[in-house]
Amino acid sequence: MLILGLILLVLGLVLDISILWTIGIIVLIVGAVLLLLGSTGRAVGGRRHWY
C-alpha cells in the first residue's frame, strides 16, 4: 500500500490531478498504519499472519 500511495502521489503531482493526490495521501497513511501494526506483532483484520 505504501508503494501504491507513492505512485498515486507522484502521478497526481505530474498530471496535476488533485483527486489522485488526495487518494495517494490516504492510501499512504493507511499503509503506514498497517505497517506499524504488523511490525509490532499485533493481529490486523483478525489474523496474525497473511499468507
Order of alpha helices (4+ residues) and beta strands (2+ residues): alpha-alpha
